Amino acid sequence: MTSRDNQSISVVWFKRDLRLQDHHALHAAWESNNPVLPVYLFEPAIMADSHYSNRHWRFVWQSLLDMEQQLRPLNASFHVSYDDALPFFKRLHQHYQRITLYSYEEVGLACTFERDKQLKAWCKSVGVEWKEFPYAGVIRGLTHRKQWLANWRKQMCSAPVSTPIHKINWETNKTLVTRVPATISAELHRPDEHMQLGGETQAHQTLVSFIDDRHRSYHTQISSPLKSMRSCSRLSPYLAWGNLSVRQVYQAITAVKSPLPRSLQAFISRLHWHCHFIQKFESECEQEFRPVNAAYQRFPYRADEQATQQFKAWCEGNTGIPMVDACMRSVIKTGYLNFRMRAMLVSFLTHYLLIDWRRGALHLAQQFLDFEPGIHYPQFQMQAGVTGTNTLRVYNPVKQAQDNDPSGEFIRKWVPEIAHLDIEDLFAPWQIPPLTQLTLDSPLPPRYVNPVAIPEDIIPPHRDLLWKWRERDDVRKEARRVLHRHSNPG
Ligand SMILES: Cc1cc2nc3c(=O)[nH]c(=O)nc-3n(C[C@H](O)[C@H](O)[C@H](O)COP(=O)(O)OP(=O)(O)OC[C@H]3O[C@@H](n4cnc5c(N)ncnc54)[C@H](O)[C@@H]3O)c2cc1C
């Protein structure tokens, strides 16, 4: 056992708040006047959770490199350790006599919730004070929404905290860290040109380019899978991993001009949704495992062998429905998909194939670079129609293609094996008569002749089932409870 430094220390534990500005935990640590030790933990137990994939940890890695670059001129560095939280902080506790731990409250998955509970119990048992700060107007332990909106607005309008990082007395103690294994760090270090680059610097550049130029077509191109890549803000990974605070974005946008143009008003409502959904998850985190409307627990999803094969086809972008396949292949490669196309993928899985939303939620969590449990789960359930409170929206992928990819450019890009088809055949190739198929330049791949489900055929019985369930007494009763618990008055 190492002898303890006779020293008080403030430890800032960075989680999904990978920035140095508008950071309450860092600011409070600086105000403590103690040396400040900045820590990020690549936690093997969390990394093993099946929601995550390397793309997330690569983004984190890039964000840490960015912060490291900001700290280097100050002769400070980040303490990046490959450790689960409890053993790491126990080790830390052997070195320092008095530790105060600073972090944000994490609105996370069961794995991080359990880890935090264990850590909290240990902190209490050894006298380590853990100061946690709320996330973007999200209130822990909230039972109703009466004051929620007013509080959110107040948070968004209050001044961001500005921490003079050059004045911080940074602590360095490399003996505490366990190096990330070379096989993992090599993988995380490898750039992926198709994904957005992580880091505070890149986040600010993305925000500025949206404000200066890209926002102009935001509300008209928001649902186009191709054009939204540019016209949407693309801020989601930066918000999900905390390279920007929601408040920084809110204030940068509202400072543009008054009144805000329509495109930016539409954007601001989404920032509100961001926090509204995270609050829903904070208030009822069981949504990771069960429908928020508990009556849907017994909904008769298909779980036979054919459903398993269809699920695999959905995951791989091989369903034979061009728009579904293009969206899935695109998100696998780029980590991004706009809102409407995410909703359509969920609708196809749950309404057309009648496969349990939970199976799809895990798969898409791994693909979305912006995976944020507090948005992902409530949105997934809403689109799957298991809340009992929202209108049931069944998205026909053929109509979505006609409306949002009218030239077929997006489908041709991601499903090259049918790129030779004329536009009138591209969205529903199974309708091409067999004799005409023989005249095509290259034969139609079998899956586009016999897709896993033909939208027109399969939907009526499933739609009836979904609507019938909405009318059930137990679903309605639960819907009233859900509304009472999670909606803002007015
Ligand atoms: C099934 C499903 C799962 C989703 N999972 C996630 C997720 O894990 N992480 C995530 O950030 N978003 C998720 N969304 C919401 C939305 O699709 C993305 O936030 C958006 O597409 C990100 O692109 P953008 O930053 O360019 O969005 P913009 O349209 O520019 O919006 C700006 C910001 O507002 C927030 N936002 C936008 N739309 C929504 C919405 N409908 N609900 C809540 N917040 C919103 C996001 O933080 C986004 O970055 C999900 C939507 C669906 C239907």
PDBQT file of the ligand as one rigid body, heavy atoms in Angstrom, charges set to zero:
ROOT
HETATM    1  C1  LIG A 501     -35.693   5.845 -32.645  1.00  0.00    +0.000 C 
HETATM    2  C2  LIG A 501     -34.936   7.121 -32.404  1.00  0.00    +0.000 A 
HETATM    3  C3  LIG A 501     -33.777   7.106 -31.649  1.00  0.00    +0.000 A 
HETATM    4  C4  LIG A 501     -33.083   8.284 -31.405  1.00  0.00    +0.000 A 
HETATM    5  N1  LIG A 501     -31.944   8.207 -30.667  1.00  0.00    +0.000 NA
HETATM    6  C5  LIG A 501     -31.243   9.341 -30.411  1.00  0.00    +0.000 A 
HETATM    7  C6  LIG A 501     -30.041   9.286 -29.644  1.00  0.00    +0.000 A 
HETATM    8  O1  LIG A 501     -29.622   8.226 -29.164  1.00  0.00    +0.000 OA
HETATM    9  N2  LIG A 501     -29.369  10.456 -29.440  1.00  0.00    +0.000 N 
HETATM   10  C7  LIG A 501     -29.819  11.649 -29.939  1.00  0.00    +0.000 A 
HETATM   11  O2  LIG A 501     -29.167  12.677 -29.737  1.00  0.00    +0.000 OA
HETATM   12  N3  LIG A 501     -30.954  11.714 -30.650  1.00  0.00    +0.000 NA
HETATM   13  C8  LIG A 501     -31.687  10.611 -30.915  1.00  0.00    +0.000 A 
HETATM   14  N4  LIG A 501     -32.833  10.694 -31.654  1.00  0.00    +0.000 N 
HETATM   15  C9  LIG A 501     -33.360  12.020 -32.019  1.00  0.00    +0.000 C 
HETATM   16  C10 LIG A 501     -32.939  12.611 -33.384  1.00  0.00    +0.000 C 
HETATM   17  O3  LIG A 501     -33.154  11.701 -34.415  1.00  0.00    +0.000 OA
HETATM   18  C11 LIG A 501     -31.487  13.063 -33.402  1.00  0.00    +0.000 C 
HETATM   19  O4  LIG A 501     -31.232  13.882 -32.272  1.00  0.00    +0.000 OA
HETATM   20  C12 LIG A 501     -31.151  13.912 -34.619  1.00  0.00    +0.000 C 
HETATM   21  O5  LIG A 501     -31.453  13.205 -35.785  1.00  0.00    +0.000 OA
HETATM   22  C13 LIG A 501     -29.685  14.286 -34.581  1.00  0.00    +0.000 C 
HETATM   23  O6  LIG A 501     -29.303  15.046 -35.677  1.00  0.00    +0.000 OA
HETATM   24  P1  LIG A 501     -28.953  16.615 -35.557  1.00  0.00    +0.000 P 
HETATM   25  O7  LIG A 501     -28.052  16.871 -34.434  1.00  0.00    +0.000 OA
HETATM   26  O8  LIG A 501     -28.505  17.048 -36.890  1.00  0.00    +0.000 OA
HETATM   27  O9  LIG A 501     -30.397  17.141 -35.186  1.00  0.00    +0.000 OA
HETATM   28  P2  LIG A 501     -31.067  18.589 -35.242  1.00  0.00    +0.000 P 
HETATM   29  O10 LIG A 501     -32.351  18.423 -35.951  1.00  0.00    +0.000 OA
HETATM   30  O11 LIG A 501     -30.135  19.594 -35.749  1.00  0.00    +0.000 OA
HETATM   31  O12 LIG A 501     -31.450  18.847 -33.715  1.00  0.00    +0.000 OA
HETATM   32  C14 LIG A 501     -30.591  19.503 -32.784  1.00  0.00    +0.000 C 
HETATM   33  C15 LIG A 501     -30.498  18.709 -31.515  1.00  0.00    +0.000 C 
HETATM   34  O13 LIG A 501     -31.769  18.587 -30.901  1.00  0.00    +0.000 OA
HETATM   35  C16 LIG A 501     -31.923  17.315 -30.319  1.00  0.00    +0.000 C 
HETATM   36  N5  LIG A 501     -33.008  16.599 -30.998  1.00  0.00    +0.000 N 
HETATM   37  C17 LIG A 501     -33.343  16.667 -32.310  1.00  0.00    +0.000 A 
HETATM   38  N6  LIG A 501     -34.431  15.929 -32.553  1.00  0.00    +0.000 NA
HETATM   39  C18 LIG A 501     -34.793  15.390 -31.376  1.00  0.00    +0.000 A 
HETATM   40  C19 LIG A 501     -35.850  14.540 -30.967  1.00  0.00    +0.000 A 
HETATM   41  N7  LIG A 501     -36.764  14.109 -31.834  1.00  0.00    +0.000 N 
HETATM   42  N8  LIG A 501     -35.940  14.180 -29.682  1.00  0.00    +0.000 NA
HETATM   43  C20 LIG A 501     -35.025  14.610 -28.791  1.00  0.00    +0.000 A 
HETATM   44  N9  LIG A 501     -34.005  15.426 -29.106  1.00  0.00    +0.000 NA
HETATM   45  C21 LIG A 501     -33.894  15.816 -30.382  1.00  0.00    +0.000 A 
HETATM   46  C22 LIG A 501     -30.598  16.583 -30.526  1.00  0.00    +0.000 C 
HETATM   47  O14 LIG A 501     -29.784  16.785 -29.420  1.00  0.00    +0.000 OA
HETATM   48  C23 LIG A 501     -30.017  17.289 -31.740  1.00  0.00    +0.000 C 
HETATM   49  O15 LIG A 501     -28.628  17.248 -31.801  1.00  0.00    +0.000 OA
HETATM   50  C24 LIG A 501     -33.562   9.513 -31.918  1.00  0.00    +0.000 A 
HETATM   51  C25 LIG A 501     -34.721   9.522 -32.682  1.00  0.00    +0.000 A 
HETATM   52  C26 LIG A 501     -35.396   8.339 -32.926  1.00  0.00    +0.000 A 
HETATM   53  C27 LIG A 501     -36.639   8.362 -33.766  1.00  0.00    +0.000 C 
ENDROOT
TORSDOF 0
